[in-house]
Amino acid sequence: QSALTQPPSASGSPGQSVTISCTGTSSDVGAYNYVSWYQQHPGKAPKVMIYEVSQRPSGVPDRFSGSKSGNTASLTVSGLQAEDEADYYCSAYAGSNNFCVFGTGTKVTVL
Amino acid sequence: EVQLVESGGGLVQPGGSLRLSCAASGFTFTTYAMNWVRQAPGKGLEWVSIISPSGSTTYYADSVKGRFTISRDNSKNTLYLQMDSLRAEDTAIYYCAKKRGTGQTGRDLDSWGQGTLVTVSS
């Protein structure tokens, strides 16, 4: 199973929005509504920010939103804040024997 | 509060073995599937394995199939990863992570440990 494709980097100024894409196939992103997004700060464990394409866990700011169209999912961070600077990984379910296919990761920089 | 604490990492020679543990607390361990995910230094996340709540069903990434074995002791609320025939490319931080939802609900990982570093080198 190949990794999902994400842009290596994205950036924006405080208050602006940034959108990260995650491209897979009809066997993973396109097959199920089980796309998740994880935020990882340096030296820390990943934290889920979005699950099931667009659901936000309790405690995650509503500045974070997710969507999907066909084989591509997207994460949008609105009203960028300094603490949003981190690596972001998408993930998709691809069947029982491929529970989690991760994306290549995107480094978000707040200018 | 969910807590996952990994241990057992360290330096091992190529071809060697290591067993990782993950002590779980703050939730009903016997109800949730559990996973191992790894991250090579400076690289992205890679899913390694999943085990069902009872331990009867397991799946592995192709990169570790036949070399790694996931297991759990529900009486001790502990998850394990037995790693054999280790290779340099297995060098990574290994995280244990809990699946969201019970049964057929949830396909993401809603709680993660802090990870344990495994280094395979001579």
HADDOCK unambig.tbl for C-alpha pairs under 7 A between the chains (distance, minus, plus):
assign (segid A and resid 34 and name CA) (segid B and resid 107 and name CA) 6.07 0.50 0.50
assign (segid A and resid 36 and name CA) (segid B and resid 108 and name CA) 6.25 0.50 0.50
assign (segid A and resid 44 and name CA) (segid B and resid 114 and name CA) 6.81 0.50 0.50
assign (segid A and resid 45 and name CA) (segid B and resid 112 and name CA) 6.48 0.50 0.50
assign (segid A and resid 45 and name CA) (segid B and resid 113 and name CA) 6.78 0.50 0.50
assign (segid A and resid 45 and name CA) (segid B and resid 114 and name CA) 5.43 0.50 0.50
assign (segid A and resid 46 and name CA) (segid B and resid 112 and name CA) 6.98 0.50 0.50
assign (segid A and resid 48 and name CA) (segid B and resid 110 and name CA) 6.01 0.50 0.50
assign (segid A and resid 51 and name CA) (segid B and resid 108 and name CA) 6.40 0.50 0.50
assign (segid A and resid 93 and name CA) (segid B and resid 107 and name CA) 6.33 0.50 0.50
assign (segid A and resid 97 and name CA) (segid B and resid 59 and name CA) 5.38 0.50 0.50
assign (segid A and resid 97 and name CA) (segid B and resid 60 and name CA) 6.77 0.50 0.50
assign (segid A and resid 100 and name CA) (segid B and resid 47 and name CA) 5.80 0.50 0.50
assign (segid A and resid 101 and name CA) (segid B and resid 47 and name CA) 6.78 0.50 0.50
assign (segid A and resid 102 and name CA) (segid B and resid 45 and name CA) 6.32 0.50 0.50
assign (segid A and resid 102 and name CA) (segid B and resid 46 and name CA) 6.42 0.50 0.50
assign (segid A and resid 104 and name CA) (segid B and resid 44 and name CA) 5.98 0.50 0.50
assign (segid A and resid 105 and name CA) (segid B and resid 44 and name CA) 6.21 0.50 0.50
